[in-house]
Amino acid sequence: MGIAEILLPRTFLYNSSVLSSSGTRKPLPTKILQKCSKISVHSISVKNGETSKNPLTWNSNIRTRIENNQHEEALNLYLSMLKENIPPDEYTFPLVVKACSLLKVIKEGKQIHSHVLKYGFHDVFVQNALLSMYAKCGRIGIARKVFNEMIDRNIVSWNSIIAGYAKCAPGLELEAVALYILMLNRGVWPDASSFTVLFSACGSALAVKEAAQIHSHVIKLEFECNTLINNGMVDAYVKCGLVDAAFLLYNRTNEPEVVSGNALMTGLIRNGDLDSAKTLFNKMDVRNVVSWNVMISGYVLNGLCNEALDAFRRMKLEGISPNSRTIVSLLSACSLAGSLTLGQWVHSYGDSRGLVGSNQLVKSALVNMYSKCGDIESARQVFKSMVKKDVVSWDVMIEGLALHGQGEEALELFHEMPKEGVKPDELTFIGLLNACRHGGLVEEGLKQFHRMSVEFGIEPQLEHYTCVVDLLGRSGQLNDALNIIKEMHIAPDAVVWSALLAACRMYNDMLLAETVVDKITALDPKCSSNYVMMSNIYAGRNQWEEVTRVRRKMKSMDTEKEPGCSLIEVGGIVNEFFAGVSSDHPRSKEVLEKLEELMKRIKDNGYVPDTDLVLRNIPQEEKARDLYFHSEKLAVAFGIMETPPNTQIRIVENLRICKDCHSAMKLIAKVERREIIIRDRSRFHHFKDGHCSCRDFW
């Protein structure tokens, strides 16, 4: 029984005999492709308006449609050809099968396959087209069956099935290598295309050994000067983590192509070597939009938002037109810096060049940008404007609501997902659990944590456990939080234990804190945050000898406390402030003077420095002065200096905002009649009229 007879309903098969009594092929009516296109395609006419009966004429016209990317019209021409009783030949089928492959219309492809079988075409060109079509449509099992049943095979046949496994069968890439070995055993010699797809397979499967072996074949068969193969080898070595080998290969190439350079830059950035990627980028003779996108995203991944934006400016000066990926990377840079003004400009720029439209990736990036720049309402508007929303779109909107402490709204949105036919994933529940912990929704958070595995079949990962431990810890349920850790189906890491340690500090549970610190130290001896937290707990109890002991241990472990840093964007420039009197900012003297003025004004309105937060054994007055120079206070002073009255001030902070700064910001917002929006390490705080959106729960 043939493949088509197994796969196709009877209504798609011919009911009459294929051959006439004289043995000639007989054209038969068909019902296929009726819904393929709404475009009306007429019969092909020749002299005097008569319809051409010559298949060559039809084939030529079908080929022209395909070359002009009019694939649906090509299939409709095939339908008209059958209606006119023009028999397709061995040249017709490869063309129409290719059209199905390009359109990825498997149903129509199967129907044409049934015609191939009924007409009795088994030549290698038709069979190659079929197996390639099935592979590209993701039906690798059927493609393999076609391959196995082929009477004759050429190098194209082998390359097509190898490419199918290499590019269209996730998890089965190494079968491409097995087929390559079989091909050699059958006496078929590889060509350049063979090696290109084989290196693609090795890169996807992270198959270092196989890549090296195939590399040796490239050398033996003298293909090492082939540019496409070299590109493939560089890409494979990069994906396998052998960046040094890829770099060596790239440098040995006489005229390395931009594709190789882009692959190598990606690998260097992935390995944390941004400087080498930048050097390579600057040395490249030819740079395309992908090259610039790689560098821009590299800067973003390393937290260098100003450099990312500067790279975009240089990209435009070189006359390179951005694409949607560029816009996504730029929006990520704006999100990182909390730069709403720049984000709005990128939105407008992308829109004016048709790079936003209905693009789900860009729109999701816009939702993320507006959320992380403190404008949750604009994020909602973009989300609502999306005609199609995938799970990523829902995830970023739920995460945005969580960051802004809108737990109830996040839950409502989550309940809308199944109604829209979208199944939540792991990231959905991270956002949802974050929403519950920021809103103090303990019971609801535990309920959703339970539903995640029971109803949706999603096994909790470390991030989910961290959220639940923090949720319980914040509400004072330290024993329950500890039990969650003990019952984890995976080993807890230092971050999970740190969430419990933070709760120990909040509720002054010294006994549990010391146990937790031991756990963290065993897992991550150089984790500075746990030493800092423990030091803070001892300092809060005036146990200064213990504070000294912990700090000495930090020094011996070569760990340092992460300095406080705040970013504020003014006039399209992102300004950076670090905690302390000394600052590298060019206007630091003016900023300090403005801050002194602000602190005096809020003191007159009831501000009292919370000196318990200064964990050094120094006089009270010095403690109060220490609190003045936290990075967010410096940033807000600069913002008030540099922006018109009544405008919002937006700040991004790398640490969790302390109680003293939180109290000060409420009063600064009140006396200045401003809204101050601060994004700290875990959430947003909207300060206005002496109040904060977090309702003092953070």
C-alpha positions, 0 to 999 in steps of 0.5 A, spaced: 500 500 500 502 506 498 503 512 502 498 516 499 493 511 500 495 510 507 494 518 509 489 520 504 481 520 505 478 516 499 475 523 496 482 525 494 484 519 490 482 518 483 476 513 482 478 511 475 483 507 472 489 511 470 491 508 464 486 507 458 486 501 454 491 503 449 496 504 455 496 512 454 496 516 460 489 519 461 487 525 465 482 525 470 478 530 474 480 532 481 477 536 487 484 538 490 486 545 491 479 548 491 481 552 497 488 554 496 487 561 493 481 566 492 485 568 486 482 566 479 487 563 474 484 562 467 487 557 462 493 558 458 491 561 451 495 561 445 493 563 438 486 565 437 484 564 444 485 557 444 487 553 450 494 550 450 495 543 450 502 542 451 504 541 458 511 545 457 507 551 456 503 550 463 510 548 466 513 554 464 507 558 467 507 555 473 515 555 474 514 563 473 509 564 478 514 560 483 520 564 481 515 570 483 513 568 489 506 567 487 506 560 490 498 559 491 497 562 483 502 556 481 497 551 485 491 554 482 494 553 475 496 546 476 488 545 478 486 549 471 491 544 468 487 538 470 481 541 469 483 542 461 485 535 461 492 537 460 496 531 463 502 533 468 509 530 467 515 529 470 517 536 470 510 538 473 510 535 479 517 537 482 514 544 481 507 544 484 510 540 490 516 545 491 510 550 491 507 546 497 513 546 500 514 553 500 507 554 503 508 549 508 501 546 506 501 539 507 494 537 506 495 539 498 502 536 498 499 529 500 494 530 495 499 531 489 503 525 492 497 521 490 497 524 483 504 522 483 502 515 485 496 514 480 500 517 474 506 512 476 512 517 476 517 514 480 523 518 477 528 521 482 527 528 481 519 527 483 521 523 489 526 528 491 521 534 491 516 530 495 521 528 501 524 535 501 516 537 502 515 532 507 521 534 511 520 542 510 513 541 513 515 537 519 513 530 517 520 527 517 517 520 518 513 520 512 520 524 508 524 518 511 519 513 508 519 516 501 526 516 502 526 508 504 522 507 498 526 510 493 528 506 487 534 510 485 537 515 489 542 521 488 546 526 492 540 530 492 536 525 495 541 524 501 542 531 502 535 532 502 533 527 508 540 529 512 537 536 511 530 534 514 533 531 520 538 537 521 533 542 520 526 540 521 526 534 526 528 537 533 531 532 538 533 527 532 539 532 529 544 526 530 540 522 525 543 526 520 550 524 522 548 517 522 545 517 515 551 521 512 555 515 515 550 510 511 551 514 505 558 513 505 558 506 506 553 506 500 559 509 496 555 516 495 560 522 495 558 528 499 558 535 496 558 542 499 551 542 501 552 535 505 557 538 509 553 545 510 547 541 513 551 536 517 555 542 521 548 545 522 546 538 525 552 538 530 551 545 532 543 544 534 545 537 537 552 540 541 555 534 538 563 536 539 566 529 537 561 529 530 563 536 528 570 534 529 570 528 525 566 531 519 571 537 519 576 532 518 572 529 512 572 536 509 580 537 510 581 530 506 576 532 501 579 539 500 573 543 501 576 547 506 576 553 502 568 553 501 566 559 504 559 556 506 562 550 509 567 554 513 560 559 515 557 552 518 563 550 521 564 556 525 557 556 527 557 549 529 563 550 534 560 556 537 554 553 538 558 547 541 562 552 546 568 551 542 569 559 541 577 559 541 576 553 535 571 557 531 576 564 532 582 560 529 578 557 523 575 564 522 582 567 522 585 562 517 579 563 512 582 568 507 576 572 506 571 570 512 564 572 510 559 576 514 555 570 516 561 567 520 563 573 523 556 574 526 556 567 528 563 568 532 560 575 535 554 571 538 559 566 541 563 571 544 558 574 547 554 568 549 561 566 553 561 573 556 567 576 552 564 582 549 570 586 548 573 581 543 566 581 540 567 588 539 574 588 536 571 583 531 566 587 529 570 593 528 575 589 524 569 586 519 570 589 512 562 588 511 557 589 516 549 587 515 543 588 520 545 582 523 552 584 525 549 590 528 543 587 532 548 582 535 552 588 538 546 592 540 543 585 544 550 584 546 551 591 550 544 590 552 545 583 555 551 586 559 547 592 562 550 597 557 544 601 555 547 607 553 552 603 548 547 599 545 543 606 543 550 609 541 551 603 536 544 604 533 546 611 532 552 609 528 548 603 525 543 609 522 549 613 520 552 607 516 546 607 512 544 600 515 536 599 515 534 596 522 529 590 522 524 588 527 530 585 531 533 591 532 527 594 535 526 589 540 533 590 542 533 597 543 526 596 547 530 592 551 535 597 552 530 602 554 527 597 559 534 596 562 535 603 563 528 605 565 528 610 559 521 612 558 522 617 553 527 613 549 522 608 549 517 612 546 521 614 541 523 607 539 516 606 539 514 611 534 521 610 530 519 603 529 512 604 527 513 610 522 518 604 518 512 599 519 516 595 524 511 594 529 504 593 526 502 586 528 509 583 529 507 579 536 515 580 538 515 587 537 509 588 541 511 584 546 517 588 547 513 594 547 509 591 553 515 589 557 518 596 555 512 600 558 511 596 564 519 596 566 519 604 565 513 605 569 508 606 564 503 600 566 497 604 562 501 604 556 503 597 556 495 595 557 494 599 551 499 596 547 497 589 549 489 590 548 491 593 541 494 586 539 490 582 534 493 575 536 497 574 543 501 568 544 503 566 551 509 571 551 505 577 550 500 574 556 507 573 560 510 580 559 503 583 561 502 579 567 509 580 569 508 588 568 502 588 573 506 584 578 512 589 578 507 594 579 504 591 585 497 590 581 496 582 584 488 582 583 489 585 576 494 580 574 490 574 577 484 577 572 488 577 566 491 570 568 484 567 568 482 570 561 488 566 558 484 559 557 478 563 554 483 566 549 485 559 548 492 560 550 496 555 555 500 558 561 507 556 561 513 556 566 514 564 566 506 565 566 506 562 573 513 566 575 509 572 574 503 570 577 507 568 583 510 574 583 504 578 583 501 574 589 508 576 593 508 583 592 500 584 593 501 579 600 496 574 597 498 568 600 492 564 600 491 565 592 499 564 591 499 557 594 493 556 590 496 557 584 502 554 586 498 547 587 494 548 580 501 549 576 503 542 577 496 539 578 492 542 573 497 544 568 502 539 568 508 544 570 513 542 575 515 547 579 523 550 578 527 554 582 524 560 580 517 558 582 520 555 589 523 562 590 517 566 589 513 561 594 518 561 600 519 569 599 511 569 599 510 565 606 517 569 609 514 576 608 507 574 611 511 571 617 510 564 616 517 562 616 516 555 618 512 554 612 517 557 608 522 552 611 518 546 610 517 548 602 524 548 601 525 541 605 519 538 600 522 541 594 523 535 588 529 539 586 535 541 590 534 548 593 540 553 590 543 559 594 537 564 591 532 560 594 535 560 601 536 567 601 529 568 600 528 565 607 534 569 610 531 575 608 525 573 612 529 571 618 532 578 617 525 582 617 522 578 623 529 578 627 529 570 627 537 569 629 537 562 630 534 560 623 538 565 620 544 562 622 542 555 619 540 558 613 547 562 612 550 555 613 546 552 607 548 558 603 555 558 604 555 551 602 552 552 596 555 559 594 561 561 598 562 567 595 555 570 595 556 577 598 548 578 599 548 573 605 554 575 608 551 582 608 544 580 610 547 576 616 552 582 618 545 587 618 542 582 623 547 582 627 548 590 627 541 590 628 542 587 635 548 591 636 552 585 636 558 589 633 563 583 634 559 578 630 559 584 625 566 584 625 567 577 624 562 576 618 566 582 615 573 579 616 570 573 613 567 577 607 574 580 606 578 573 606 573 570 601 574 576 596 567 578 596 564 585 596 558 588 597 554 590 591 554 598 591 548 602 590 547 604 583 541 608 580 539 610 573 535 616 571 534 618 564 534 626 562 534 629 555 535 622 552 541 621 556 542 616 562 545 618 568 548 614 573 549 615 580 553 611 586 551 611 593 556 616 597 559 623 597 564 622 592 561 621 585 564 621 578 558 625 575 560 631 572 555 635 576 556 632 583 557 638 587 550 641 584 547 635 586 549 634 593 547 642 594 540 640 591 540 634 596 542 638 602 536 643 600 531 637 599 533 633 606 532 640 610 525 641 607 523 634 608 525 634 615 521 640 616 515 636 614 517 630 619 522 626 616 526 623 621 533 619 619 532 611 620 539 610 623 538 603 625 539 602 618 546 604 618 550 598 620 556 601 623 558 602 630 559 610 629 555 616 632 548 617 630 549 624 627 554 620 622 549 615 621 544 620 619 549 623 614 550 616 611 543 615 609 543 622 605 547 619 600 544 613 598 544 613 590 536 614 589 536 620 593 542 623 589 538 621 582 532 624 585 535 631 587 538 631 580 531 629 577 528 635 580 534 640 578 533 638 571 526 637 569 520 642 569 516 642 575 510 637 576 513 632 571 514 625 573 521 623 575 523 615 574 529 612 577 531 605 576 535 602 582 539 596 582 538 594 590 532 593 594 530 600 596 531 601 604 526 604 609 529 610 610 529 612 602 522 609 602 520 614 607 524 620 604 521 619 597 514 619 600 515 626 603 520 629 597 514 627 592 509 631 597 513 637 598 515 637 591 508 636 588 511 630 584 510 623 582 516 619 583 517 612 580 522 608 582 524 601 580 528 597 585 530 590 584 524 587 585 518 591 584 515 599 582 514 604 587 509 610 585 510 615 590 505 621 590 502 626 595 506 622 601 504 615 599 507 609 596 503 604 591 506 599 595 502 601 601 509 600 605 509 592 603 515 591 599 
